């Protein structure tokens, strides 16, 4: 699998490159009243309005620092910019590097991390972008 390695709140995650449309520097964020928690606002990307999602609170990560980059991912007809610290690399991940993610706990749990992958002797979460986006798609 080809994957984008992303940094968010000091932790590294991976996203399947098939879901990634683009990475860009976020110049400005316009807050929109009434957006669901996690959706911090919108930005203009070459004439297209892109909603921006900050996943750090959902993972219990430090959400104090301003994130400079967004990685545009798509699910069905909806696309969103996931705010990230950086996208340090794109890499190929072999099948034997994947391990099942631990089972979620609690009734409201949804699997944001579908599996984990071993990179440089550390485990990293693989973000399941379709689950993330379908969770937010119905909350407008």
Secondary structure as GFF3:
##gff-version 3
##sequence-region A 1 140
A	DSSP	beta_strand	2	8	.	.	.	ID=ss1
A	DSSP	beta_strand	11	16	.	.	.	ID=ss2
A	DSSP	three_ten_helix	17	19	.	.	.	ID=ss3
A	DSSP	beta_strand	20	25	.	.	.	ID=ss4
A	DSSP	beta_strand	39	45	.	.	.	ID=ss5
A	DSSP	beta_strand	48	53	.	.	.	ID=ss6
A	DSSP	alpha_helix	56	59	.	.	.	ID=ss7
A	DSSP	beta_strand	69	75	.	.	.	ID=ss8
A	DSSP	beta_strand	78	84	.	.	.	ID=ss9
A	DSSP	beta_strand	86	92	.	.	.	ID=ss10
A	DSSP	three_ten_helix	95	97	.	.	.	ID=ss11
A	DSSP	beta_strand	98	100	.	.	.	ID=ss12
A	DSSP	beta_strand	113	119	.	.	.	ID=ss13
A	DSSP	beta_strand	122	127	.	.	.	ID=ss14
A	DSSP	alpha_helix	129	137	.	.	.	ID=ss15
###
